[in-house]
Amino acid sequence: MLLGSIAALLALATVSLAQPDLMPRALEPEELDAATVARAAARFELDTIVYQVLTETGVPGAVVAVALGGEVLAAEAYGTADVASGRALTLDDPLWLASITKTPVAIAVLDLVAQGRLELGAPLDGLLGAGLVPPAPPGDARALTTWHLLTHTSGFDDRLLNTMDPQRGPNPPLEQLALPARVEPAGAGPRYGNAGHHALGLVLETVTGEDVETALQTLVFEPLGLHSARLLRPTDEAYANATARGHERDVRGALRPVDPPTLLDPAAGQLRLSGRDAAALLAALTAESPPGPLANDVRTALLTPAARAHPLAAGTTLGMTESWLLGHEVVLQAGDLPGLHTLLAVVPSVGLGLFVHVNGPEREGSEWETADGMRDVRWLLAERVLAQFLGDARTPPSVVDAAQLPLEARVVAGSYRPSFAPRVGPEALLTLTGLAQFPVAVLGDGSVVVRTPPEVSPHRRYLPTAAGVYVRDGGGDVLAGSRDARGEPLVHGTLGLPITLERVPLLERMAVVFACLGLAAAGALVALVSWPFGSLQRWRSRQPRGSGPAGPLMVLRWTARLLAVATVAWFAVLLRAMAEVQRDLTLDLAAWWPWAAGTLVAVVLLALLLIVVGGVVAVSGAGNRPGGLRLRPRAAFHVLLGLAALAIALQAWVWRLPPWS
């Protein structure tokens, strides 16, 4: 253990927040007290953990802070702030904290409630005006309130499009970004998203009469001494130059800096704060008597569950979310921007807090994962630091037969997607067609396997327990099944943040699949049948061998025939792979990949050739045969055939629905 016990950690009341000075020096006799020895041990252990993780993963830089009972035990910066200049990362460099912004925004709103200037249950229409608040969905008579915004239960159709300014210019007024449509009743969820906190920014501006950054400065930043905090862009040049940059990897795997865009909903994710001030915020969140705006039960509201989609699964507080870390129940907020990833977590049962910020992705091919199965460097750091302070609290679950679970609590196999997926507008096309879909399998022993994308997590296996939920096979997080109002299955779990998955409706999924299949099959059938039929017609009419269609049409016909053969071969490969996977839930990629990839590439290339040549011929009308027969209708048919083949070839990638899902 890092210090042997929590009691020893409490002795670290005077820990230094400076950049680590690893040069050795002799200690004076008066310095050899218990607190000094404990502090030196803490710093040594933290340095060891972080340097090892940076070496394992190749991440350029990190800031880590630990607080206990209101005292900062350790806060250090490691690595590089900007690989282009080689500038070292320090505790005074401002950090982009992304969705960590939601925590100080919630503190400000809750402080206004504590002051009596705002009511959590007051209708938002009366506060912001009906022009800013989208109408309720049909059949929803409940008023939308600030409580719904804080708990992510507002029912907004959250979006990604048109919420960023890639030019990185100044922030326009908040009201210029209209709130999205409301597609679920108020109180449904929770469905984590940004729109609710954008609305909270509007609430802050309305109640205080100031812009959102000034309101946060007055209510949160100044009272807590967070002098480096900034929300809106642009800021002064010196501050911008001091800000640690995010990084991405190019095609060769080399790191290069990347700057976050300007967010048009800054109250949801644009906070910048130094590592030193992040440690101060962490100390305030863990103090027995929280200071300033965190008093008056505001801190209690932040750390107490308030809304859950399932009584036994993770949910949200009034401003943060629930999760698990090495079996410990934690309240946290995570943040992500391009090349920047942050985690702020508190273990309420012991008053321990962690802050982790990393400014780049891991190295390609690095082999590691967290004990809780996350492919995320900040979680790896948080887990290893927490293990030193509190140990691993995971215990093997008490497994029961899945048949003992209530019928409505059993997880049903199928392909699932996040239930907050947008339902209207152009965002629906992006999200409904597979930004995130998770095949869920129920094995013969009743356990459940969630097949998450490999860049997020390895496949996660859960075992049925007497508590009526499924628990990770090594202990830790919980998976719960339920039904919605229509009786459709839902799965509630956590991937860092709480998530509710809904099964992709069979008809919706199969409609796309079979439409593509039908078009491709019909086209292939026509192409293949026309081959011997054309030869038979020429033989019966005694036409010479070279008297077939004109050159362009002949190219189209032969391309269509080859495309039909390639499509049939591709289907045959996929059907064989499906049979293998359905038999033992494994797939030998080495055996199937060359065949699947080869036939798929052939389908795509031939389809593109058919589309291009057919399009040129159809538009130009070139290649008319004697007798006045124009090629345009036939060419249009071949273009449709190519589009159909391309659709069926790409639908598995677009939907992320591999045949074995």
C-alpha positions as CSV (number, residue, x, y, z in Angstrom):
1,M,0.0,0.0,0.0
2,L,1.2,3.5,-0.7
3,L,1.3,4.8,2.8
4,G,0.2,1.8,4.7
5,S,-3.2,3.2,5.8
6,I,-5.6,6.1,5.3
7,A,-4.5,7.5,8.7
8,A,-1.0,8.0,7.5
9,L,-2.3,9.8,4.4
10,L,-4.2,12.3,6.6
11,A,-0.8,13.4,8.0
12,L,0.1,15.0,4.6
13,A,-1.5,18.4,5.4
14,T,1.5,20.4,4.1
15,V,2.2,18.6,0.9
16,S,4.0,20.8,-1.8
17,L,2.3,21.2,-5.2
18,A,5.5,22.1,-7.0
19,Q,6.8,20.3,-10.1
20,P,8.8,17.3,-8.8
21,D,12.5,18.0,-8.1
22,L,14.2,14.7,-8.4
23,M,17.7,15.9,-7.6
24,P,18.9,14.2,-4.4
25,R,19.8,16.3,-1.4
26,A,20.6,15.4,2.3
27,L,17.8,15.9,4.8
28,E,18.4,17.9,7.9
29,P,17.7,16.2,11.2
30,E,14.7,18.4,12.0
31,E,13.2,17.3,8.6
32,L,13.1,13.6,9.5
33,D,9.6,13.6,11.0
34,A,6.8,11.2,10.1
35,A,4.9,13.6,7.9
36,T,8.1,14.3,5.8
37,V,8.8,10.6,5.4
38,A,5.2,9.9,4.4
39,R,5.1,12.8,1.9
40,A,8.3,11.5,0.3
41,A,6.9,8.0,0.0
42,A,3.7,9.4,-1.6
43,R,5.6,11.4,-4.1
44,F,7.9,8.6,-5.0
45,E,5.0,6.2,-5.5
46,L,3.1,8.6,-7.6
47,D,6.1,9.4,-9.8
48,T,6.7,5.6,-10.2
49,I,3.1,5.0,-11.3
50,V,2.8,7.8,-13.7
51,Y,6.2,7.4,-15.4
52,Q,5.5,3.7,-15.8
53,V,2.1,4.4,-17.5
54,L,3.6,7.1,-19.8
55,T,6.3,4.6,-20.8
56,E,3.8,1.8,-21.4
57,T,1.4,3.9,-23.4
58,G,3.5,6.5,-25.1
59,V,1.2,9.4,-24.0
60,P,3.2,12.6,-24.1
61,G,2.0,14.2,-20.8
62,A,-0.2,13.9,-17.8
63,V,-1.3,15.8,-14.7
64,V,-2.3,13.7,-11.6
65,A,-3.6,15.0,-8.3
66,V,-4.9,13.2,-5.2
67,A,-6.8,14.7,-2.3
68,L,-8.2,13.2,0.9
69,G,-10.5,14.9,3.4
70,G,-9.9,18.3,2.0
71,E,-6.1,18.0,1.8
72,V,-4.1,17.7,-1.4
73,L,-1.9,14.7,-0.9
74,A,0.0,15.0,-4.2
75,A,-0.2,17.0,-7.4
76,E,2.3,16.6,-10.1
77,A,2.8,17.3,-13.9
78,Y,4.7,14.9,-16.1
79,G,6.0,14.8,-19.6
80,T,5.4,17.3,-22.4
81,A,2.9,20.1,-22.9
82,D,3.6,20.5,-26.6
83,V,5.7,18.0,-28.6
84,A,6.3,20.6,-31.4
85,S,8.2,22.9,-29.1
86,G,9.3,20.3,-26.5
87,R,7.9,22.5,-23.7
88,A,7.5,20.6,-20.4
89,L,4.1,20.3,-18.8
90,T,3.8,22.1,-15.5
91,L,1.1,22.4,-12.8
92,D,0.5,26.0,-13.8
93,D,-0.3,25.3,-17.5
94,P,-4.0,25.7,-18.2
95,L,-5.6,22.4,-19.3
96,W,-8.6,21.9,-21.5
97,L,-11.0,20.0,-19.3
98,A,-13.9,19.4,-21.7
99,S,-17.0,18.0,-19.9
100,I,-15.4,18.6,-16.5
101,T,-17.0,22.0,-17.2
102,K,-20.3,20.5,-16.2
103,T,-19.2,20.2,-12.6
104,P,-18.5,23.9,-11.9
105,V,-21.6,24.8,-13.9
106,A,-23.7,22.5,-11.6
107,I,-22.0,24.1,-8.5
108,A,-23.0,27.5,-9.7
109,V,-26.6,26.5,-10.4
110,L,-26.9,24.7,-7.0
111,D,-25.4,27.7,-5.2
112,L,-28.1,29.9,-6.8
113,V,-30.7,27.4,-5.5
114,A,-29.1,27.5,-2.0
115,Q,-29.3,31.3,-2.1
116,G,-33.0,31.2,-2.9
117,R,-32.4,32.8,-6.3
118,L,-33.5,29.8,-8.3
119,E,-35.9,26.8,-7.8
120,L,-34.9,23.4,-9.1
121,G,-38.6,22.6,-9.8
122,A,-39.5,25.8,-11.5
123,P,-40.6,25.3,-15.2
124,L,-37.9,26.3,-17.7
125,D,-40.5,28.0,-19.9
126,G,-41.2,30.6,-17.3
127,L,-37.5,31.1,-16.6
128,L,-36.0,31.3,-20.2
129,G,-39.1,32.1,-22.1
130,A,-41.1,29.8,-24.5
131,G,-39.1,31.0,-27.5
132,L,-35.9,29.4,-26.2
133,V,-37.3,26.1,-24.9
134,P,-38.4,23.6,-27.5
135,P,-42.0,22.2,-27.1
136,A,-42.6,19.0,-25.3
137,P,-43.0,15.8,-27.3
138,P,-46.6,14.7,-28.0
139,G,-48.2,13.3,-24.8
140,D,-45.7,14.8,-22.4
141,A,-47.5,17.1,-20.0
142,R,-44.7,17.5,-17.5
143,A,-42.8,20.8,-17.2
144,L,-39.1,20.8,-18.0
145,T,-37.1,22.0,-15.0
146,T,-33.6,22.8,-13.9
147,W,-33.6,19.5,-12.1
148,H,-34.0,17.7,-15.4
149,L,-31.1,19.6,-16.9
150,L,-28.8,18.7,-14.0
151,T,-29.6,15.0,-14.1
152,H,-29.6,14.6,-17.9
153,T,-33.3,13.7,-17.9
154,S,-34.5,16.6,-20.1
155,G,-35.3,14.4,-23.1
156,F,-33.3,16.6,-25.6
157,D,-32.4,15.0,-28.9
158,D,-28.7,15.6,-28.2
159,R,-26.5,16.3,-31.2
160,L,-23.0,16.6,-32.5
161,L,-23.4,18.6,-35.7
162,N,-23.1,22.4,-35.8
163,T,-22.0,22.7,-32.1
164,M,-18.3,23.5,-33.0
165,D,-16.5,26.4,-34.7
166,P,-13.4,24.9,-36.4
167,Q,-12.1,28.4,-37.0
168,R,-11.6,28.7,-33.2
169,G,-13.1,32.2,-33.1
170,P,-14.8,34.0,-30.2
171,N,-17.9,32.4,-28.7
172,P,-21.1,33.9,-30.0
173,P,-24.0,34.5,-27.5
174,L,-25.4,31.3,-26.1
175,E,-28.9,31.9,-27.4
176,Q,-27.5,31.8,-31.0
177,L,-27.2,28.0,-30.6
178,A,-30.8,26.8,-30.4
179,L,-31.7,24.0,-28.1
180,P,-32.4,20.8,-29.9
181,A,-35.8,19.1,-30.1
182,R,-37.3,17.3,-27.2
183,V,-38.0,13.7,-28.2
184,E,-38.5,12.0,-24.8
185,P,-40.7,13.0,-21.8
186,A,-39.1,15.2,-19.1
187,G,-37.7,12.8,-16.5
188,A,-36.9,10.0,-19.0
189,G,-33.4,8.6,-18.8
190,P,-30.9,9.7,-17.7
191,R,-29.4,10.2,-21.2
192,Y,-26.0,11.8,-20.8
193,G,-25.5,14.7,-23.2
194,N,-24.5,18.4,-23.7
195,A,-27.7,20.1,-24.5
196,G,-29.0,20.2,-20.9
197,H,-25.8,21.9,-19.7
198,H,-26.0,24.4,-22.6
199,A,-29.5,25.2,-21.2
200,L,-28.0,25.6,-17.7
201,G,-25.6,28.2,-19.2
202,L,-28.7,30.1,-20.4
203,V,-30.2,29.7,-16.9
204,L,-27.1,31.2,-15.3
205,E,-27.1,34.1,-17.6
206,T,-30.8,34.7,-17.0
207,V,-30.7,34.6,-13.2
208,T,-27.4,36.6,-12.8
209,G,-27.8,39.0,-15.7
210,E,-24.2,38.3,-16.6
211,D,-22.5,36.3,-19.4
212,V,-21.9,32.7,-18.4
213,E,-18.1,33.1,-17.8
214,T,-18.6,36.1,-15.5
215,A,-21.3,34.3,-13.6
216,L,-19.0,31.3,-13.1
217,Q,-16.2,33.6,-12.0
218,T,-18.4,35.3,-9.4
219,L,-20.2,32.2,-8.1
220,V,-17.4,29.5,-8.3
221,F,-14.0,30.4,-9.5
222,E,-13.2,33.4,-7.3
223,P,-14.7,31.9,-4.1
224,L,-12.7,28.7,-4.5
225,G,-9.5,30.5,-5.6
226,L,-9.5,29.0,-9.1
227,H,-7.6,31.9,-10.6
228,S,-6.6,30.2,-13.9
229,A,-10.2,29.3,-14.8
230,R,-11.4,30.5,-18.3
231,L,-14.6,29.4,-20.2
232,L,-15.0,31.5,-23.3
233,R,-12.6,32.1,-26.2
234,P,-10.6,34.0,-27.2
235,T,-8.4,34.8,-24.2
236,D,-5.1,36.8,-23.9
237,E,-2.2,35.5,-26.0
238,A,0.0,34.6,-23.1
239,Y,-2.8,32.4,-21.6
240,A,-3.4,30.7,-24.9
241,N,0.3,30.1,-25.4
242,A,0.6,28.6,-21.9
243,T,-2.3,26.2,-22.4
244,A,-1.2,22.6,-22.8
245,R,-2.0,21.2,-26.2
246,G,-3.7,18.0,-27.2
247,H,-2.0,15.6,-29.5
248,E,-3.0,13.0,-32.1
249,R,-1.0,10.5,-34.1
250,D,-0.5,10.7,-37.9
251,V,-0.5,7.7,-40.2
252,R,3.1,6.8,-39.2
253,G,2.2,6.9,-35.5
254,A,4.1,10.1,-34.8
255,L,2.6,12.6,-32.3
256,R,1.5,16.0,-33.6
257,P,-0.3,18.9,-31.7
258,V,-4.0,19.6,-32.2
259,D,-6.0,22.5,-30.9
260,P,-9.6,22.0,-29.7
261,P,-12.3,23.9,-31.7
262,T,-14.4,26.6,-30.2
263,L,-17.5,25.0,-28.7
264,L,-20.8,26.8,-29.3
265,D,-22.2,25.2,-26.1
266,P,-19.2,26.3,-23.9
267,A,-21.1,25.6,-20.6
268,A,-21.1,21.9,-21.6
269,G,-17.4,21.5,-22.3
270,Q,-15.0,24.4,-22.7
271,L,-13.5,25.1,-19.3
272,R,-9.7,25.6,-19.0
273,L,-8.1,25.2,-15.6
274,S,-4.5,24.7,-14.4
275,G,-3.4,21.4,-12.7
276,R,-2.8,23.4,-9.5
277,D,-6.3,24.8,-9.5
278,A,-7.8,21.4,-10.4
279,A,-6.1,20.0,-7.3
280,A,-7.6,22.8,-5.3
281,L,-11.1,22.0,-6.7
282,L,-10.5,18.4,-5.8
283,A,-9.6,19.3,-2.2
284,A,-12.8,21.4,-1.9
285,L,-14.9,18.5,-3.2
286,T,-13.5,16.2,-0.5
287,A,-13.4,18.5,2.5
288,E,-15.5,17.7,5.5
289,S,-16.7,21.3,5.7
290,P,-16.7,22.3,2.0
291,P,-15.9,26.0,1.3
292,G,-17.8,28.8,-0.4
293,P,-20.3,27.7,-3.0
294,L,-19.9,24.0,-2.1
295,A,-21.5,24.6,1.4
296,N,-25.2,24.6,2.1
297,D,-25.5,21.0,0.9
298,V,-24.3,21.8,-2.6
299,R,-21.4,19.3,-2.2
300,T,-23.9,16.7,-0.9
301,A,-26.1,17.2,-4.0
302,L,-23.1,16.7,-6.2
303,L,-22.1,13.4,-4.6
304,T,-25.6,11.8,-4.0
305,P,-27.4,9.8,-6.6
306,A,-30.4,11.6,-7.9
307,A,-31.6,9.9,-11.1
308,R,-31.2,6.4,-12.4
309,A,-32.6,4.6,-15.4
310,H,-32.6,1.4,-13.3
311,P,-32.7,1.3,-9.4
312,L,-29.6,-1.0,-9.2
313,A,-27.5,0.5,-12.1
314,A,-25.3,3.6,-12.3
315,G,-27.1,7.0,-12.7
316,T,-26.4,10.7,-12.2
317,T,-26.2,13.1,-9.3
318,L,-27.2,16.8,-9.5
319,G,-24.2,17.6,-11.7
320,M,-22.0,14.5,-11.8
321,T,-22.4,10.8,-12.6
322,E,-22.0,7.4,-10.8
323,S,-19.6,4.6,-11.8
324,W,-17.2,2.0,-10.4
325,L,-13.4,2.0,-10.1
326,L,-11.8,-1.3,-8.9
327,G,-15.0,-2.2,-7.2
328,H,-15.3,1.2,-5.4
329,E,-18.4,3.2,-6.0
330,V,-17.3,6.6,-7.3
331,V,-18.9,9.9,-8.4
332,L,-17.2,11.4,-11.4
333,Q,-17.1,13.6,-14.4
334,A,-15.1,12.7,-17.5
335,G,-14.1,15.0,-20.3
336,D,-12.9,14.5,-23.9
337,L,-11.7,16.9,-26.6
338,P,-9.5,16.0,-29.6
339,G,-6.3,14.7,-28.1
340,L,-7.3,15.6,-24.5
341,H,-8.9,13.3,-21.9
342,T,-9.7,14.1,-18.3
343,L,-11.2,12.4,-15.2
344,L,-12.4,14.0,-11.9
345,A,-13.5,11.3,-9.5
346,V,-14.5,11.2,-5.8
347,V,-14.9,8.1,-3.6
348,P,-17.6,9.5,-1.2
349,S,-17.3,6.7,1.3
350,V,-13.7,7.8,2.3
351,G,-13.5,11.3,1.0
352,L,-10.8,10.5,-1.5
353,G,-10.5,12.4,-4.8
354,L,-8.5,11.8,-8.0
355,F,-7.8,14.2,-10.9
356,V,-6.2,12.8,-14.1
357,H,-5.5,14.6,-17.3
358,V,-3.6,13.2,-20.4
359,N,-2.9,15.1,-23.5
360,G,-2.6,12.5,-26.2
361,P,-3.4,9.0,-27.4
362,E,-1.6,5.8,-26.6
363,R,1.0,4.4,-28.9
364,E,-0.3,2.1,-31.7
365,G,0.1,-1.6,-30.7
366,S,0.6,-1.0,-27.0
367,E,-0.8,-3.9,-25.2
368,W,-2.6,-3.0,-21.9
369,E,-6.0,-2.6,-20.4
370,T,-7.3,-1.6,-17.0
371,A,-8.5,-4.1,-14.5
372,D,-12.0,-2.9,-15.2
373,G,-11.5,-3.5,-18.9
374,M,-11.1,0.0,-20.2
375,R,-8.8,1.0,-23.1
376,D,-8.3,4.5,-21.7
377,V,-5.0,5.9,-20.3
378,R,-6.7,8.2,-17.8
379,W,-8.6,5.3,-16.4
380,L,-5.4,3.3,-16.3
381,L,-3.7,6.0,-14.3
382,A,-6.7,6.5,-12.0
383,E,-7.0,2.8,-11.3
384,R,-3.3,2.3,-10.4
385,V,-3.3,5.4,-8.1
386,L,-6.5,4.3,-6.4
387,A,-5.1,0.8,-6.0
388,Q,-2.2,2.2,-4.0
389,F,-4.5,4.2,-1.7
390,L,-7.5,2.0,-1.3
391,G,-6.7,-1.3,-2.9
392,D,-8.8,-3.5,-5.1
393,A,-12.3,-3.9,-3.7
394,R,-13.6,-6.1,-6.4
395,T,-15.0,-9.5,-5.2
396,P,-16.2,-12.4,-7.3
397,P,-20.0,-12.2,-7.6
398,S,-22.4,-14.7,-6.1
399,V,-23.6,-16.4,-9.2
400,V,-27.1,-17.8,-9.7
401,D,-29.0,-19.5,-12.5
402,A,-30.2,-16.8,-14.9
403,A,-33.6,-18.4,-14.8
404,Q,-33.9,-17.3,-11.2
405,L,-33.9,-13.6,-12.3
406,P,-37.3,-12.0,-12.9
407,L,-38.3,-12.3,-16.6
408,E,-38.2,-8.5,-17.1
409,A,-34.7,-8.4,-15.5
410,R,-33.1,-10.9,-17.9
411,V,-30.9,-9.4,-20.6
412,V,-32.0,-10.3,-24.1
413,A,-29.5,-11.0,-26.9
414,G,-29.4,-8.7,-29.9
415,S,-27.7,-5.7,-31.3
416,Y,-28.0,-2.6,-29.1
417,R,-27.4,1.1,-29.4
418,P,-27.3,4.0,-26.9
419,S,-30.9,4.9,-26.2
420,F,-30.1,8.6,-26.4
421,A,-29.4,8.3,-30.2
422,P,-30.9,11.2,-32.0
423,R,-34.3,10.6,-33.7
424,V,-34.7,13.7,-36.0
425,G,-32.6,15.8,-38.4
426,P,-29.3,14.9,-40.1
427,E,-27.9,13.7,-36.8
428,A,-30.3,10.8,-36.9
429,L,-28.6,9.5,-40.1
430,L,-25.2,9.5,-38.4
431,T,-26.2,8.0,-35.0
432,L,-28.9,5.6,-36.0
433,T,-26.6,4.1,-38.6
434,G,-24.0,3.1,-36.2
435,L,-21.8,5.6,-34.3
436,A,-22.0,3.1,-31.5
437,Q,-23.7,-0.3,-31.6
438,F,-23.0,-3.1,-29.2
439,P,-23.8,-6.8,-30.0
440,V,-25.0,-8.5,-26.8
441,A,-24.8,-12.3,-26.6
442,V,-26.3,-14.5,-23.9
443,L,-24.2,-17.6,-23.5
444,G,-25.3,-21.1,-22.6
445,D,-24.5,-20.6,-18.9
446,G,-26.7,-17.5,-18.7
447,S,-23.9,-15.0,-18.6
448,V,-24.0,-12.0,-20.9
449,V,-21.2,-10.8,-23.2
450,V,-21.3,-7.1,-24.3
451,R,-19.1,-6.8,-27.4
452,T,-17.8,-3.2,-27.1
453,P,-15.7,-1.6,-29.8
454,P,-12.1,-2.8,-29.2
455,E,-10.8,0.8,-29.0
456,V,-13.2,1.3,-26.0
457,S,-12.9,-1.9,-24.1
458,P,-12.4,-5.7,-24.6
459,H,-15.6,-7.7,-24.6
460,R,-17.2,-7.6,-21.2
461,R,-18.7,-10.6,-19.6
462,Y,-21.3,-10.4,-16.8
463,L,-22.7,-13.1,-14.5
464,P,-26.3,-13.3,-13.2
465,T,-26.5,-12.7,-9.4
466,A,-29.0,-13.1,-6.6
467,A,-29.3,-9.3,-6.4
468,G,-31.2,-9.4,-9.7
469,V,-28.5,-7.9,-11.8
470,Y,-25.5,-9.1,-13.7
471,V,-22.0,-8.3,-12.3
472,R,-18.7,-8.3,-14.2
473,D,-17.0,-11.7,-13.9
474,G,-14.1,-10.3,-12.0
475,G,-16.4,-8.1,-9.8
476,G,-16.9,-4.4,-10.3
477,D,-19.5,-2.7,-12.5
478,V,-23.1,-3.9,-12.8
479,L,-25.3,-4.6,-15.8
480,A,-29.1,-4.6,-15.4
481,G,-31.9,-5.5,-17.7
482,S,-35.3,-4.0,-17.9
483,R,-38.2,-3.3,-20.3
484,D,-39.5,0.0,-21.6
485,A,-43.1,1.0,-21.8
486,R,-43.6,-1.0,-25.0
487,G,-42.0,-4.1,-23.5
488,E,-38.8,-3.7,-25.5
489,P,-35.6,-4.8,-23.8
490,L,-33.1,-2.3,-22.3
491,V,-29.7,-2.8,-20.9
492,H,-28.3,-0.4,-18.2
493,G,-24.5,-0.4,-17.6
494,T,-21.5,1.8,-17.5
495,L,-18.6,2.5,-19.8
496,G,-17.0,5.2,-17.7
497,L,-20.3,7.0,-17.7
498,P,-23.7,5.5,-17.2
499,I,-25.3,4.2,-20.4
500,T,-28.6,2.7,-21.3
501,L,-28.7,0.6,-24.4
502,E,-31.9,-0.2,-26.4
503,R,-32.1,-3.1,-28.8
504,V,-32.1,-2.0,-32.5
505,P,-35.7,-2.8,-33.6
506,L,-35.6,-5.9,-35.8
507,L,-37.7,-4.4,-38.6
508,E,-35.6,-1.2,-38.7
509,R,-32.4,-3.2,-38.9
510,M,-33.7,-5.8,-41.3
511,A,-35.4,-3.3,-43.5
512,V,-32.1,-1.7,-44.5
513,V,-30.3,-5.1,-44.7
514,F,-33.0,-6.7,-46.8
515,A,-33.4,-3.7,-49.0
516,C,-29.7,-3.8,-49.9
517,L,-29.9,-7.6,-50.3
518,G,-32.9,-7.4,-52.5
519,L,-31.5,-4.8,-54.8
520,A,-28.1,-6.5,-55.1
521,A,-29.7,-10.0,-55.6
522,A,-32.1,-8.7,-58.2
523,G,-29.4,-6.9,-60.1
524,A,-27.1,-9.9,-59.8
525,L,-29.9,-12.2,-61.1
526,V,-30.6,-9.9,-64.1
527,A,-26.8,-9.6,-64.9
528,L,-26.3,-13.4,-64.7
529,V,-29.4,-14.4,-66.5
530,S,-28.8,-11.9,-69.3
531,W,-25.4,-13.5,-70.0
532,P,-26.6,-16.9,-71.4
533,F,-29.9,-15.3,-72.5
534,G,-28.1,-12.8,-74.8
535,S,-25.9,-15.6,-76.2
536,L,-29.0,-17.7,-76.9
537,Q,-30.7,-14.8,-78.6
538,R,-27.8,-14.2,-80.9
539,W,-27.5,-17.9,-81.7
540,R,-31.2,-18.2,-82.6
541,S,-31.0,-15.1,-84.8
542,R,-27.8,-16.4,-86.4
543,Q,-26.0,-13.1,-85.5
544,P,-22.2,-13.2,-85.7
545,R,-20.2,-13.3,-82.5
546,G,-19.1,-9.7,-82.7
547,S,-22.6,-8.3,-83.3
548,G,-23.5,-7.7,-79.6
549,P,-24.0,-4.4,-77.9
550,A,-21.9,-1.4,-78.6
551,G,-18.6,-0.9,-76.7
552,P,-19.9,1.1,-73.6
553,L,-22.8,-1.2,-73.0
554,M,-20.6,-4.3,-73.4
555,V,-18.3,-2.8,-70.7
556,L,-21.3,-2.3,-68.4
557,R,-22.6,-5.8,-69.0
558,W,-19.3,-7.5,-68.3
559,T,-18.7,-5.4,-65.2
560,A,-22.2,-6.3,-64.0
561,R,-21.6,-10.0,-64.5
562,L,-18.2,-9.9,-62.7
563,L,-19.9,-7.9,-59.9
564,A,-22.6,-10.5,-59.6
565,V,-20.0,-13.2,-59.2
566,A,-18.0,-11.2,-56.7
567,T,-21.2,-10.5,-54.7
568,V,-22.1,-14.2,-54.6
569,A,-18.6,-15.1,-53.5
570,W,-18.6,-12.4,-50.8
571,F,-21.9,-13.6,-49.4
572,A,-20.7,-17.2,-49.4
573,V,-17.6,-16.2,-47.3
574,L,-19.8,-14.2,-44.8
575,L,-22.3,-17.0,-44.4
576,R,-19.5,-19.5,-43.6
577,A,-18.0,-17.0,-41.1
578,M,-21.5,-16.6,-39.6
579,A,-21.9,-20.3,-39.1
580,E,-18.5,-20.5,-37.4
581,V,-19.2,-17.7,-35.0
582,Q,-22.7,-18.8,-34.1
583,R,-21.3,-22.2,-33.3
584,D,-18.7,-21.2,-30.7
585,L,-18.7,-17.3,-30.5
586,T,-15.2,-17.1,-31.9
587,L,-13.9,-16.2,-35.3
588,D,-10.5,-17.2,-36.8
589,L,-9.7,-13.8,-38.5
590,A,-6.5,-15.2,-39.9
591,A,-8.4,-17.8,-41.9
592,W,-11.4,-15.6,-43.0
593,W,-9.9,-12.1,-43.3
594,P,-8.1,-12.6,-46.7
595,W,-11.2,-14.1,-48.3
596,A,-13.7,-11.6,-46.8
597,A,-11.5,-8.6,-47.6
598,G,-10.6,-9.8,-51.1
599,T,-14.2,-10.4,-52.2
600,L,-15.4,-7.2,-50.5
601,V,-12.7,-5.1,-52.3
602,A,-13.7,-6.7,-55.6
603,V,-17.4,-5.8,-54.9
604,V,-16.6,-2.2,-54.0
605,L,-14.3,-1.6,-57.0
606,L,-16.6,-3.2,-59.5
607,A,-19.6,-1.3,-58.1
608,L,-17.7,2.0,-58.4
609,L,-16.7,1.2,-61.9
610,L,-20.2,0.4,-62.8
611,I,-21.5,3.6,-61.2
612,V,-18.9,5.8,-62.9
613,V,-19.1,4.3,-66.4
614,G,-22.9,3.9,-66.3
615,G,-23.3,7.5,-65.0
616,V,-21.1,8.9,-67.9
617,V,-23.0,6.9,-70.5
618,A,-26.4,7.7,-69.0
619,V,-25.8,11.4,-68.9
620,S,-24.1,11.6,-72.3
621,G,-26.2,9.2,-74.2
622,A,-23.1,8.1,-76.1
623,G,-22.9,4.8,-77.8
624,N,-26.4,4.7,-79.5
625,R,-27.0,1.5,-81.4
626,P,-28.2,1.4,-85.1
627,G,-32.0,1.8,-85.1
628,G,-32.0,4.7,-82.6
629,L,-32.0,2.6,-79.4
630,R,-30.4,4.9,-76.7
631,L,-28.2,3.5,-74.0
632,R,-29.5,5.9,-71.2
633,P,-32.1,3.6,-69.7
634,R,-29.8,0.6,-69.7
635,A,-27.0,2.6,-68.3
636,A,-29.2,4.0,-65.5
637,F,-30.1,0.4,-64.6
638,H,-26.4,-0.5,-64.3
639,V,-25.8,2.6,-62.2
640,L,-28.6,1.4,-59.8
641,L,-27.1,-2.1,-59.8
642,G,-23.7,-0.6,-58.8
643,L,-25.3,1.5,-56.1
644,A,-27.2,-1.5,-54.7
645,A,-24.0,-3.6,-54.6
646,L,-22.1,-0.7,-52.9
647,A,-24.9,-0.3,-50.4
648,I,-24.9,-4.0,-49.4
649,A,-21.1,-4.0,-49.2
650,L,-20.9,-1.0,-47.0
651,Q,-24.0,-1.4,-44.8
652,A,-22.2,-3.7,-42.4
653,W,-19.5,-1.1,-41.9
654,V,-22.0,1.8,-41.7
655,W,-24.3,0.0,-39.2
656,R,-21.4,-1.7,-37.5
657,L,-23.5,-4.9,-37.7
658,P,-21.1,-7.7,-38.7
659,P,-22.8,-10.8,-39.7
660,W,-22.0,-12.5,-36.4
661,S,-23.7,-9.7,-34.3
